[in-house]
Amino acid sequence: MVIVSGTRNTNDFYNLLLRLYQPAAKILNGDVAGLPDLDTKELAKENEKLKTLLGEKDLEIAILRDLIKKKNPHLLKNLK
């Protein structure tokens, strides 16, 4: 999309942005009426899965930092 200075093109651009980001803004403001209803058990299951993935990622990062600390201590200052 090419944006040229001018009223019509600028208005079209901002209208497009509003159409794209308005649903996300509603969700962030707590308006979840447009969201599909999900079963509480499904949400809990997905939440546990995501927590597990996050925990594994954090553990992997900690292990890699320990390896760097042991083998190349001069590189550790770049990680902080």
N, C-alpha and C positions, 0 to 999 in steps of 0.2 A: 504494500500500500504506500503510495506516495502522498506525503502531506505537503500541500502548497499553502502558503499563507493566503488567507481569505476566509470570509465568514462561512460560506457553505461547507468547504472542506474541513474547517476547524470544528464546526458544529457536528458534521457527520462523524468525525473522529471521536469527539466526546460522547456522542450518543452511542457509538459502538462500545466504548469503554464502559458506559453505564450499563448497557445490556449484558456485557460479559461479567462485570464484577458485582452487580446488584444482588444476585442470588447468594454469593459468598458473604456479602456484607450483612444480609438478613440472618444468615446462620450465625455469624459472629456476634450479632446483637441478640441472639437467643430466639429468633423466630424460626422454629424448626417445623412449622406446619407443612411445608412442602417436602419434607424428607419422607422417605418410605418408612413405614412402621417395621421395625425389626424386633424379633423375639428377644426377650431379656437373656435367655440362655445362649442364643447365638452371639449376642454382644459380649457376654461374659467370657465365652469361649474365645472369641477373637481378641478380647482384651488380654487374656492370659497368654495367648500365642504371641502377641506383640510385646508383652513384658518379658517373655522368655527370650525372644530375639534381641531385645535391647540389652538384657543381662548378658547374653552370650557375646554381643558386640563389645560391651564394656570390659568383660573379662579378657577378650582377645586383645584389646588395646592395652590393658594393664600388663599382660604377658609380653607383648611386643616392646613396651617401654622398659620392662625389666631386662629383656635381652639387650636392648640398646645400652642400658645403663651398665651392664656387665661387660659387654664387648667393646663399646665405643662411648665412653663417658663424655667425651667432648661434643658428641652430637645431641646429648640430652638437653642442653640449654636451648636448642632450636625448637624443641617440642613443647615447651611451656608457654 
